[in-house]
Structures are given as C-alpha cells and as structure tokens.
Amino acid sequence: MHVGPGTTSDERSSSAPPSRPGPDRLVFIEGVRGVASLLVLFHHLISAESESVSAWTHTWFDPGRAGVVAFFLVSGYVIPLSLARQTSATFVRRRFYRLYPVYWMVLGAFLLAAPLVARPDEALSTPLVLIANVLMIQGLLPLATAVPTAWTLGIELVFYGQALLGRSLRLLSLPAVTGGAWLSAYAAAQTARAVLDVDVPVTLFMLLATASVGHAVHLRDATGDRTWRWLLPAALVVVPVMSVVGGDVDPAWPPLLYAVSYVGGVALFFACSAARERFTRGAMAWASTWGGAISYSLYLVHPLVYRLTVLAVPVSAVLIVAVASMASVVVALLVHLLVERPAITLGRRPPGRGGGLRRDPARHDR
C-alpha cells in the first residue's frame, strides 16, 4: 500500500513507515462485527415485541441502524487491506464465495417459508424483483427484499466496485475523493428532499461515505495517511446537519434519529478501535473472534428465525425474545460452520491445477 497524498515525511518515523496492522491487531474488527450484529438482532426482536421500545427507538436512537453504520466502517477498513494482498480476480472470487452462498441459502429459506412469514411488502411479485433479489441488488432499487436485512448488501457491492476502480487507477487519494463526493451527494439529496419533497436514496450516499471513512482510517493505521483527520469530522458534521435539513420526508428516519444513530455507529467503531488491545486477550479475544465469524449469518437469518418463533412460541414477549435470540445464534453458528466457512475455504482455493490452499494473511476479509 502506497502512502497517500495527505502524508508528509515528517509524519512518520525516520527509520520506517508504520507497518500494516497485523492479524492480532485486527481482532477488534471482529469485535465490532459481533457487537453490531447483536445490536441489529436485539433491536429487531425487542422493538417488534414492545410498542414502547419501538416508539423510543423510532424517536431517539435506532441500535440496528447504528450497527449498520459500524458494519460499513468495518468494510471500509478491511476491504482495501484484502485488496492490497490479492489480485482483482482473486478479490472478486473470494467476495463472491464470502457473500452469495450464505445469502442464497437464506433467501431460499425465506421463499420456502413465505406463505407463513412474509409480509405483503416483501412479496417477490415479478420476475424483475426475484432476479434483483437473487443478484443481491434489490437494495439499490425501489424493489421489495425477501430477506429484510439484505437491503444493505447491494450498497456493499458498490463499495467493492469503488475499491476495485481505485486499485485499477492507482488512485491513492480514493477515500478523500470518494468520501467527499458521497458526502456532497448526500447533502445535495437531503436538500432536494427538503426543497422538492422528493424521495431520493440518501442512505445509499451516507453509507458509501461511511465506508470511505473506514478506508481513510485503514490508511491511517497502515501508512500514516492523514485523510481521516478531515473526512471523519466532515462526516460527523454533514450527516447529522443535513439529516435535519432533509426534514421528515422519510417517516422511517426522523432527523434526530438519523443523526444520533449515525453518531452512535461511528462511536461504536472507534471505541472498539481505541480498546483494540483488549480484544487480543483471553475471553474477549475468543468472544470477538466467534462473534465476528457468525455476524454475517446472524445478520441474515435472525428475521426468519424470529418470525418462525412467533408462530411456535406462546404469546409472551419476553419468552419470544429469549427463544428467538438463542435460536438465532445457534442457527447462525450452524450456517457458518456448514455453509459459510466451507464456501470461504472454496473461495480461497486457487483456480486451475493444483488447487491447494494457501494461507491468506488477510484473514479479516471474512
């Protein structure tokens, strides 16, 4: 990884530039993933079973959306690290095996259970909607999503494309250029919502800007680049302020809720980063590693597990939340062991003859 344009020679040791963060130093990333997935899980379950909690999270702080923000900071941090150690073709192959097999399995489960658990707004009513869901791009389009939490995955794909483009162009200032561009697009979109009362994809721009912040923080740790010093404060100002400017166009995202939830997601990531040494020791290291490992499966499967639990468990909110939480973790662990981990291993197998596995130092691209 080359030093970005924002880095000057006096910002580094005269003997050597900062080294890339090693695997042990990145255990905190797994911790962020684990905590973020639990925030999404408990927010969905508890708010679904408690009207008072739902009203509070709709007014003051949405833990699930904060978890999504933290996830995109993680993606921004680890995807450039993975891409720096792989060819573009290898990166694409591994990302495919990392995301799609588990997603397709969960999508199939939702489609099979749809007569029992699907809501009308989730119906795959046309071939276009079905194809978009299979391709994982429904979140980029005004289309229904069969897996409720999968709306973010298409945005992830856009970020991967951005990272690949930056690599091919050798654009070292990528997080500065794209982060500023996405923040500007977010501000323009919120202004359009306020002035023209039109619905535009502001969350798309916000999450891509957030991933760019994560990329800038990675460059800080890897090379000493200083882009993060202006991009992070810009995001923490532009996103909350422009959410207020955008007003109440989107009833699912009141301005205060949008601003506080965004700051909460950023705070989660940086709190774990500041305490990263603690994630490398004892029970914390074990919990972080496993929490991060099953986070993707847990993120996808818990809505279906919850809806099936509601059908099977007597009407008791506390019992439903308890059973659905434990069942979601167990199912996620099984999905990780039986589907996700084998798929990741297959994606790491070099194509062509030989086919032997090579140890991948970028283990946190999982």
Secondary structure, 3 states (H helix, E strand, C coil): CCCCCCCCHHHCCCCCCCCCCCCHHHHHHHHHHHHHHHHHHHHHHHHHHCHHHHHHHHHCCCHHHHHHHHHHHHHHHHHHHHHHCCCHHHHHHHHHHHHHHHHHHHHHHHHHHHHHHCCHHHCCCCHHHHHHHHHCCHHHCCCCCCCHHHHHHHHHHHHHHHHHHHHHHCCCCHHHHHHHHHHHHHHHHHHHHHHHCCCCCHHHHHHHHHHHHHHHHHHHHHHCCCCHHHHHHHHHHHHHHHHHHHCCCCCCCCHHHHHHHHHHHHHHHHHHHHCHHHHHCHHHHHHHHHHHHHHHHHHHHHHHHHHHHHHHCCCCHHHHHHHHHHHHHHHHHHHHHHHHHHHHHHHCCCCCCCCCCCCCCCHHHC
